[in-house]
Amino acid sequence: MPGNGSLVLMRRTMVRVWNGEAPLLRALLYPLLVVLAGLYGAALKAREGLYRKGLLSKERPSIPVISVGNISLGGTGKTTVAARLSGELRRRGYRPAIIMRGYGKKRAGTFAVDPGRDSPDVAGDEATMLARRTMLPVIVGKRRGEGIRKAVREFGVNVAVFDDGYQVRDVEKSVEVLLLNASAHPASMHLFPLGFLREPFAMAKRADILLVNKGDLRGKALALIPEVPAFRVNVRPLHLYNLKRGAIIDYRYLEGKRVLAFSGLGDNASFFWLLREIGADVVRAVEFPDHYRYRESDVKRLESYDDVDVLVTTEKDAVKIDHMDVGESLFYLSIEVQIEDEEKFIDLALSKVRA
């Protein structure tokens, strides 16, 4: 397995444990996982208590904030939703900026991503992708409040969109949009590391709007929070982009092609599944850890297989290899999210913003 294979193997193993697919290993690890999850939960509870008592302060920004986030580990599509939401806000006459931490960035401080100059090493892979894709101000930095002030001061924005903002507690938010996987195995619905939750599931009640990307809108998980309006969100392919030629082609080009798919996401399996859904014959599926920093040797190794027609990766992965000398058979698949009753979703979010 290429680079950092042990991390991929560890994640696969933990997912099997969480999903109840490795009962013996789960039984062996259970006492330790319970203790660690208990300590983690106690820390979360203590922090929440400090905010509730006013011992930790919250910043009240000068503009509304719409937060997009989740309560689980792994990819739920929050970055793609943040891009879609920001575009819809711009279409409706708002001047949005995306505010995010910029995971993996090497540049210190709070700064606006320059889509023409900044690399993923400088700004982080997701921030670089969002800046290039949306052509909106994307501000990265550890403190979100400082990012908002910079966006207002330098770009005159009038609404901020947080990417991965559900756990941000030091800034008051106008709207909490929570992405939820309602199809998760019950055994995994525990705090990390006993399960994959970043917060107890009860904290989903803090959300103003739910976006369900997997599972049933009438499922057991959502039945626990019936007071929060829920919308279905689906992922659909847009096009293929050839990195060598800089050309866009129809994604249906993949139908019947023998494909080597590779990605470094929180949920690689969903990407491989999507390729199969559009007709690709995925003969090799190569997983890298989330936010993996590709080396030229990684790409050369992937291109060395002679039993495939094309190589396909994600847009997030592509920003980390588009400066390399790659072959003509390497593409990335561009995707977008579709929110059912999207106008109603946007209207609901904006009603809370105006309030």
Secondary structure as GFF3:
##gff-version 3
##sequence-region A 1 355
A	DSSP	alpha_helix	5	18	.	.	.	ID=ss1
A	DSSP	alpha_helix	23	52	.	.	.	ID=ss2
A	DSSP	beta_strand	65	70	.	.	.	ID=ss3
A	DSSP	alpha_helix	78	91	.	.	.	ID=ss4
A	DSSP	beta_strand	96	100	.	.	.	ID=ss5
A	DSSP	beta_strand	111	112	.	.	.	ID=ss6
A	DSSP	alpha_helix	120	123	.	.	.	ID=ss7
A	DSSP	alpha_helix	125	134	.	.	.	ID=ss8
A	DSSP	beta_strand	138	140	.	.	.	ID=ss9
A	DSSP	alpha_helix	144	155	.	.	.	ID=ss10
A	DSSP	beta_strand	159	163	.	.	.	ID=ss11
A	DSSP	beta_strand	175	181	.	.	.	ID=ss12
A	DSSP	three_ten_helix	186	188	.	.	.	ID=ss13
A	DSSP	three_ten_helix	201	206	.	.	.	ID=ss14
A	DSSP	beta_strand	209	214	.	.	.	ID=ss15
A	DSSP	alpha_helix	220	223	.	.	.	ID=ss16
A	DSSP	beta_strand	230	242	.	.	.	ID=ss17
A	DSSP	beta_strand	247	249	.	.	.	ID=ss18
A	DSSP	three_ten_helix	251	254	.	.	.	ID=ss19
A	DSSP	beta_strand	258	263	.	.	.	ID=ss20
A	DSSP	alpha_helix	268	277	.	.	.	ID=ss21
A	DSSP	beta_strand	281	287	.	.	.	ID=ss22
A	DSSP	alpha_helix	296	303	.	.	.	ID=ss23
A	DSSP	beta_strand	310	314	.	.	.	ID=ss24
A	DSSP	alpha_helix	315	318	.	.	.	ID=ss25
A	DSSP	beta_strand	330	339	.	.	.	ID=ss26
A	DSSP	alpha_helix	342	354	.	.	.	ID=ss27
###
